């Protein structure tokens, strides 16, 4: 190949006409750029994971914080006697707490579970039922 063709090929960056040293230099540049890209990706991943861990820990600390006016409530159980004309609904509404149950039906279901009742209408006069309730007093 003539010198003029080599010069023309080098102007157009045609790799078919590169010398061995130019090919080696070009391959080294490509390899280094891949290494740098990989390092940037690893750095980005590391920073992302670190930020996620910091954010998660901060969110956990903030969500576990309690206000100065927080008063803990304790769950207790009491025994209630069933009288003639009583229903589980009437007994439950006296001790029901909206803060601890989503509705009165869930409270009645818990009473049934504690007392091994298949149905809320299975109570009879003279029985004793165990009823859960909440209080701020620690006993």
HELIX and SHEET records of a PDB file:
HELIX    1   1 UNK A    3  UNK A   11  1                                   9    
HELIX    2   2 UNK A   15  UNK A   17  5                                   3    
HELIX    3   3 UNK A   20  UNK A   64  1                                  45    
HELIX    4   4 UNK A   88  UNK A   95  1                                   8    
HELIX    5   5 UNK A  104  UNK A  114  1                                  11    
SHEET    1   A 2 UNK A  74  UNK A  81  0                                        
SHEET    2   A 2 UNK A 128  UNK A 135 -1                                        
END                                                                             
